[in-house]
């Protein structure tokens, strides 16, 4: 059985975490002003779409009888003005981003202007039209992912009330519904209206779907990386105790799989901390973890089981194979070259306890056997490897 997680992956995981969770290229981790710039660019594109449509109508006399031309010309001017405002707001978002007042208030201003412009255009084409409804739902969804909720709701609640009130007054006949259109038949029977709705809906829907897919993919990837990182000991890059427990549970569900457990305890580790400092103690743990990772096979697992205690899960291993691997690890730890701040050599040794899996034993029972073997190794003078079977045979003997 190959382990789900490998200590050799921990460094690459850290690099990925740095790349995706710390660096700025992830949209979700952008500053709020960078997100405002993105919103202003998208808003500018929306108004360009509006301007193109209105210019097309103005130069197409065959559709004038379906359009309120005076209102269209007025709205064209407002679209151009709003486009200039959006482009102008990009400057303070970019240049003054480090000013506290700009960071605090400019997002509210940008979101408010963006929403007001969409509400105005939404009423012009009809608050219950497909273009308005799809734009409303898409932008609210993406907005709640990008921005803090209070920034979104600050503009969303008034906008929703405005659209609801406009729809109600339109149905009551107190104000015109979709005042930019002169429709002499039902909207869906008018090809000009249908094509106009499709023209407005398509770019907004496609843009929002792409952006939302990017955000969702980044979110899932980040959660996956965080999950991996939560299963790794941050100091030694070995698997933590929870991950080891998960590995043992998976092995328990496959009783035909044989494996060996090796418990490792560093000898007199407290003395290293007390005599040379905790930084040297940490360095010792890191070096030991590196040594263990280099010696074990790709199918094996190394984890940090406690303060100065490590554990090896040796898959498809006999007792003799486990003893050979444990002895290699013991010798490698003994040969570690650690120097104190005063230039003294720090001697590091470890004791090993081995237990072999059995179909009648649960992982916790196997751990108990390995712990007994480790206890015998310590009782016999430390810096040696003991197996549980040997411990049973010799338990009445003195070392």
Secondary structure, 3 states (H helix, E strand, C coil): CCCCCCHHHHHHHHHHHHHHHHCCCCHHHCCHHHHHHHHHHHHHHHHHHHHHHHHHHHCCHHHHHHECHHHHHHHHHHHHHHHHHHHHHHHHHHHCCCCHHHHHHHHHHHHHHHHHHHHHHHHHHCCCCHHHHHHHHHHHHHHHHHCCHHHHHHHHHHHHHHHHHHHHHHHCCCCCCCCCECCCCCHHHCHHHHHHHHHHHHHHHHHHHHHHHHHHHHHHHHHHHHHHHCCECCCCCCECHHHHHHHHHHHHCCCCCCEEEEEEEECCHHHHHHHHCHHHHHHHHHHHHHHHHHHCCCCCEEEECCCCEEEEEEECCCHHHHHHHHHHHHHHHHCCCEECCCCCEECCCEEEEEEECCCCCCHHHHHHHHHHHHHHHHHCCCCCEEEHHHHHHHCCCCC
